[in-house]
């Protein structure tokens, strides 16, 4: 399986809520990355994307500790990963750690203002905190 096939297969399984099957496909990341002709920066970008996808699969399985591990790994490779920040925000939200969730969703939006998952996550977290939906400590209004 080449990289494009791996990614397509994993995303398709994820979209069909077949989280364990998607994770099985994603378990081949390292061996597939070795066969691809990518420079180091490209490999890092792919790795971060796939770690985030693993995290979202674990979220789907309600395995919050494993999801946290995947997002933390993604942030080790790319500290500016908006998806990893948003994923951690969702983990914190599911753990009723609203202030921590808010912080992570805010960082996700700072890193990528177009991240709609982070925008909606921040809105629901702000509602839970009794704040305006678009309240963001990192952006001066």
C-alpha positions as CSV (number, residue, x, y, z in Angstrom):
1,X,0.0,0.0,0.0
2,X,1.4,3.4,-1.0
3,X,1.0,6.5,1.1
4,X,-2.0,7.9,-0.9
5,X,-3.8,4.5,-0.6
6,X,-3.1,4.3,3.1
7,X,-4.4,7.8,3.7
8,X,-7.5,7.3,1.5
9,X,-8.3,4.0,3.2
10,X,-7.8,5.3,6.7
11,X,-9.9,8.4,6.1
12,X,-12.6,6.3,4.5
13,X,-12.8,3.9,7.4
14,X,-12.8,6.9,9.8
15,X,-15.6,8.6,8.0
16,X,-17.6,5.3,8.3
17,X,-16.9,5.2,12.0
18,X,-14.7,2.1,11.6
19,X,-12.2,3.4,14.0
20,X,-10.3,0.2,14.9
21,X,-10.0,-0.7,11.2
22,X,-8.7,2.8,10.4
23,X,-6.1,2.5,13.2
24,X,-5.0,-0.9,11.8
25,X,-4.3,0.8,8.5
26,X,-2.5,3.6,10.2
27,X,-0.3,1.2,12.1
28,X,1.7,0.9,8.8
29,X,2.7,4.6,8.8
30,X,6.4,4.1,9.5
31,X,7.0,1.4,6.9
32,X,5.0,3.3,4.2
33,X,6.8,6.6,4.9
34,X,10.2,4.7,4.4
35,X,9.2,3.8,0.9
36,X,8.0,7.2,-0.2
37,X,10.3,9.7,-1.9
38,X,9.7,12.6,0.5
39,X,12.0,15.1,2.0
40,X,12.2,15.5,5.8
41,X,9.7,18.4,5.9
42,X,7.2,16.5,3.8
43,X,7.6,13.4,6.0
44,X,7.0,15.5,9.1
45,X,3.8,17.0,7.6
46,X,2.5,13.6,6.6
47,X,3.4,12.2,10.0
48,X,1.6,15.0,11.9
49,X,-1.5,14.6,9.8
50,X,-1.6,10.8,10.4
51,X,-0.9,11.2,14.1
52,X,-3.9,13.6,14.3
53,X,-6.0,11.1,12.4
54,X,-5.1,8.4,14.8
55,X,-6.0,10.8,17.6
56,X,-9.5,11.4,16.1
57,X,-10.0,7.7,15.7
58,X,-9.2,7.2,19.4
59,X,-11.6,10.0,20.2
60,X,-14.2,8.1,18.3
61,X,-13.5,5.1,20.5
62,X,-13.6,7.3,23.6
63,X,-10.0,6.3,24.3
64,X,-9.0,9.7,25.6
65,X,-5.6,8.8,27.0
66,X,-4.5,7.3,23.6
67,X,-6.0,10.3,21.8
68,X,-4.0,12.6,24.0
69,X,-0.8,10.6,23.3
70,X,-1.4,11.0,19.5
71,X,-2.0,14.7,19.7
72,X,1.0,15.2,22.0
73,X,3.2,13.3,19.5
74,X,1.9,15.4,16.7
75,X,2.8,18.6,18.7
76,X,6.3,17.2,19.3
77,X,6.8,17.0,15.6
78,X,5.0,20.3,14.8
79,X,4.3,22.5,17.8
80,X,2.0,24.7,15.6
81,X,-0.4,21.9,14.5
82,X,-3.8,23.4,14.7
83,X,-5.5,20.0,14.4
84,X,-3.5,18.6,17.3
85,X,-4.4,21.6,19.5
86,X,-8.0,21.2,18.5
87,X,-7.9,17.5,19.2
88,X,-6.5,18.2,22.7
89,X,-9.2,20.8,23.2
90,X,-11.8,18.2,22.4
91,X,-10.2,15.7,24.8
92,X,-10.3,18.3,27.6
93,X,-13.9,19.2,26.7
94,X,-14.9,15.6,27.0
95,X,-13.1,15.4,30.4
96,X,-15.1,18.5,31.5
97,X,-11.8,20.5,31.8
98,X,-13.4,23.6,30.1
99,X,-10.6,26.1,30.8
100,X,-8.0,23.8,29.4
101,X,-10.2,23.0,26.4
102,X,-10.7,26.8,25.8
103,X,-6.9,27.3,25.8
104,X,-6.3,24.6,23.3
105,X,-9.1,25.6,21.0
106,X,-7.8,29.2,21.1
107,X,-4.3,28.0,20.1
108,X,-5.7,25.9,17.3
109,X,-7.5,29.0,15.9
110,X,-4.4,31.1,16.4
111,X,-2.4,28.6,14.4
112,X,-5.1,28.3,11.7
113,X,-8.1,30.7,11.8
114,X,-9.9,28.5,9.2
115,X,-10.0,25.4,11.4
116,X,-13.8,25.1,11.7
117,X,-13.5,22.2,14.2
118,X,-11.6,24.4,16.5
119,X,-14.0,27.4,16.0
120,X,-17.0,25.2,16.8
121,X,-15.1,23.6,19.8
122,X,-14.3,27.0,21.2
123,X,-17.9,28.2,20.7
124,X,-19.3,25.2,22.7
125,X,-16.7,25.5,25.4
126,X,-17.3,29.2,25.7
127,X,-21.1,28.5,26.1
128,X,-20.3,26.0,28.9
129,X,-18.1,28.7,30.5
130,X,-20.9,31.3,30.2
131,X,-18.9,33.4,27.7
132,X,-19.7,34.8,24.3
133,X,-19.2,32.1,21.7
134,X,-16.4,34.0,19.9
135,X,-14.5,35.0,23.1
136,X,-10.8,34.3,22.5
137,X,-8.1,35.4,25.0
138,X,-5.5,35.2,22.2
139,X,-7.2,37.7,19.9
140,X,-7.8,41.2,21.0
141,X,-11.4,42.1,20.0
